Amino acid sequence: MERRFFRLRSVQAVALEVLGERRAKLLGDPLKVTVDGVVTMDLQENLRGIERQIDQVRQTPAPDDPGEEEEADEVMGVTWLTPGRRYR
C-alpha cells in the first residue's frame, strides 16, 4: 500500500486501484458455477458490492485532497472491505 501511495500520491487513487484489481479478478473468473446436486457458487453480489464501493470512493472527497480540505472535515465515508472469495 505504501508503494502505491508514493506512486499515485492519493489515498483515493490507491483505493480505486485496489478495488479495480479486485473487480478485474472477479470478472476474470466465472461469476456463477453450478455442479448439479453438489454446490452452486454465485459471486455476482460480490461484484455488485465492489462496484458500490468504487462509486462510494469516487463520490467521497479524499482526506488528502488539497482542494477539498474544508469539505473533508464535514464528510465522513464508510467502506467495508470484504475478501473476494470465501473459502471453507
Phi, psi and omega in degrees: 000321182296319179297318179298318181298316180293329178283317186266338177063025179203133177297320180296318179296322177296313180299317180295323179293316180296313179295323177296321177294319178296320179296315180297322179295318177297318181290338179288337180250160176300138180282335181224127179232132179232128171248110187309125177075000183243299185202150170232129180238121182237116183255012182296322178293326176297318178297315178299321179297317178295320178295324175294320178296319178299316178299318179297317181296320180293326183277334183272129178296138180286142180293338181259009179279116184296333181281347185243021186301314183293318181287329182297331179292332184267344185252134177235127178248143178236131178226135178257130177258132179234152178295147180295327179223145176249128179249146177249000000 
